């Protein structure tokens, strides 16, 4: 009986030690596999459309690129193992051109006592070699000049009369439009400015040329991909040709702009044009498709 009790105690002790050893092993694996997250954050860049962040790691006294990431926010979340790093931020404007590049900022990652979950992310102080929570200050865009954009474009713009006779009574395919615009950033990620516009078309019924010259108020709304924009126009034009008593026309319209290269864009739009007259009212629809270039 005594022998059986001793055997049972020995087996229980062996089972306990086995489970305890497994628990210690599991804890060690969890510790070895812990993932630590850091947040690199910067201020400024009010008019930047995106940022490119380059993180380099020091290996044997030489820095090599460890991570390259593009973001539309003013921070990135990374998981860097212990070591010495540095990173640099470049801001890009609305035409996806680099604006300014920050100096290299040094980071030192040291082993942490406990792991952090991604919802509780430390902010690294890149102005010193520690992991105290802090913001990263004075990076590109904080005091950069506001982007001033200019556009030059030309388009095919036929005329579709809808009432009256001034613009003809038949579809007029012979038409063109040239524009020069200058816009500035305003709140809510919009751009606003003035546009000089000259329009020509030939009346399909009598062959008469119509040539107005005008100024538009232009509002631009860039879409999140920063390659496309919606344009809204409202303006007045003075008729240079033909020689007529009615000299003023107004137009209102919208267009879709697609920037297919670094400086070149395609624009498709639709305008309503009306002749200002006390006795009668003439109007037409003017679709357009054209290309342009952005300049600064």
N, C-alpha and C positions, 0 to 999 in steps of 0.2 A: 504494500500500500504506500509505504514511504517512498519507495522507488518510483511509483507512478506519479505521486505528487511532485517529486523533484523533476521528473521528465516533463510534466505539464508546465511547471514554472519555467523550465529551460526553453520550451517551445514558445511560451508567451513572451519571454524576454527576447528571444530571437526575432519573433514577429514584430515586436516594438522597435527593436534596433533597425530592422529592415525598413519599416515605414518611416522612421525618423531619418534614416539615410536617404530615402527617396524624397522626403520633404525638403531636406537640405539641398539635394541635387536640383530639385525643381526650382527652389529659390535662387540658387546660383545661376541656373539657365535663364530665369526671368531677369536677373540682374545683368547678365551678359548681353541679353537681347533687348534691353531697355533702349528706347529711342528718345532722343532729346531734340527739342525743337527750339529754334531761335527766330526772332523776328527782326529783320533789318528794316528800319523805318527812317524816312527823311521828310523834311518839310520843304515847302516851296513848290515851284513848278505849276503855278496857277493856270498857265496857258499851255502847259505841255499836254500832248495827247497820249503819250506813252513814255515809259522809261525802259532802258536796257541796263541790267545790272550784271556786272562781271565780278565774280568772286575768285580770287587766286589763293592757293595754299603754298606755304613755304615748305620746301623739301630740300634739306642740305644747303640751306642758305639761298636757294633760288626759288622764286615764285613762278608757279605754273597755273594756268587756268583750271579751276576746279568746277565752276558752274557758270553758266551764262543763261540769263532768263529775261524775258520781256513781260512787262506788266503795265496795266492802265491805272493801277492803284499806287499809293505812295509808300508801299512796303512790300516785302516778300517774306514768306515763311520758309526757312531752310532747316536742314538737319545736318549740322557740321560736327564731325568727331573732334575730340580735343586736338589742339594744334594752333599754329599761328596763321592768320589769314589777313587778307586785305581785300577791299572791294571798292568799286568805282561805279558811278551812276551817270548815264547820259540821257538827257531829255530830248524828245523829238517833237517837232511842231505839227501843225495840222496837216501839212503836206508830207509828213513822215520823213522830214529832214532833220539831222542832228542839230540841236541848238547849242547846248553847252555840256561840258563834261566836268564832273567834280574831280578833286584831287583824290589820290588813293588814300583810303581810310583803313587803319590797322585794327584788327580784332584778335583777341586771344581767347580761345575756348579752353576752359579747364574742366576736369571731371567734376560732375555734380554729385552731391550726396544722395539725392533721390531723383527719380525721373519726373518729368513734367508732361502733362497731357497737352494736346494741341490747343485746347481752349484757354489755357493759362500760359501765355507765351511771354518770355522775358524779352525786353527790348535792349539791344546791346549798345553800350556806350563806345562809339568808335573813336572817341577822342582820348581814350586811355586804354590800358591793357588789363581791364577787369570786366566782370560780368554784371556790374551794377545796372539796375534798370534805368534807362535814360533814352531820350530821343536823339536821333541823328540830325544835326542841324547844318545849315549853310551848305546845301547841295544845289545842283544846277536848277535854274529857273526861279529861285526865290526873289532875285532882284533883276532878272533879265528883262529886256525890253519886251513890250507887248508885240506880238506878231502882227505886222501890217501886211495884208495880202492884196495883190493886184491880179486881175485876170483880163486877158484879151482873147476874144473869140469871134468866130464867123460862122454863120449858119445859113442853110437853105430854109426859106420861110415862105411858103405859098400862102395864098389868101383864099378864104372861103367866105364869101359874102352871106350874111344872114338877114339883113334888112337894109332898105335904102339903095341908092344907086351910086354913091360916091366911090365906093370900092369896087364897083362893077356889079354885075348880076350873075356872072359865071365864075367858076373856079379858075383862079389865076396861078399857074404853077411857077411863073417867072417872078421870083421874089427872093430877097436875101436880107440878112441882118448882120450888123457888126456891133460889137459892144466892147467897152472898156470900163472896168469896175475896180473900185478901191474900197476895202472893207476893214473894219476894226472889230476886235472882240468886245462883246457886251455880256452881261450876266446870263446865266442858264445855258452856257456853252453855245451861244449864238454869235453870229457875226452880222454887222450892219454897216451899210455905207451907201455910196452914190454910184450910179452907173450912167455913163454916156452911151446913148444908143442911136444908131442911124439905120433906117429901114428903107428899102426900095422894093417896089413891085410894079409890074406893068399890068394895067387893066386889060383883061382878056377880051372885053367887048369893044373898046375903042382904041386900044393901043397906047393910051395915055400913061405916062410915068408918074408915079406918086413917090415923093421923097420926104419923109418927115425926119427931123432931128430932135431928140429929146433927152430928158434926164429922168432916171428912175430911182426910187428908193428900193434898195435891195436888202433883203434879210436872208441869211444863210443858216441852215441847221445841219450840222455834220452828224452823220449816223455813227453808231458806236465803232464800226470798223475803220473809221477815219479815211475811207477811200471813196465814200459816196456822200452826197449832200442834197438837201432839198432847198430850192431857191424860191423866194416869193418876191414879186415885183409889183410896184404901183408907180405910175409916172405920167408925165405930160410931154407932148411933142409939138413942135412947131413945123408946119408944112412948108417946105422950101419949094417944092414943085407938086402940082401945077400952080399957076397964079390964080388963086381963088380967094373969095372973101372969107371963107371959113379956113382959119389958119391953125386952130388948136384941135388936137385929138388926145384922148387919154387911153391908157392901156392898163390892164391888170392881168396877171398871169402867174404861172408856177412852172418850175422845171426840175428835172432830175439830173444831177451831175455825177459822173463816174470818173474818178481819176485813175486811168489805166496805166500810167507811168509816173515817174517822179515829178514831172512838171506838166504833163499833157492830160487833157480830160475830154470826155465826150459829154455833150449836154443835149437832152431831149426836153422840149417844153411845149406849152400851149398858152396862148395869149388871147384875150379879148380886146379888140381895138374899137373905139367909138369916136365919131366925129362930133365935136361940141358945136351945136347950132341951136338957135332959139326956135326956129320954125319946124325943123324936122330932125330926125335922129338916124344916122347911118352907122352901121356896125358890121364887123366881120370877126371871124375866128382865124387866128394865125398860128398854125403848128410850126415847129422848127426842130431841126436836128443839125448839130454842128460840132466843131472841135475847137479847142482853145489851149492856151498855155498860161501857166501861173508865173508871175514875175515878182521880184521884191526890190 
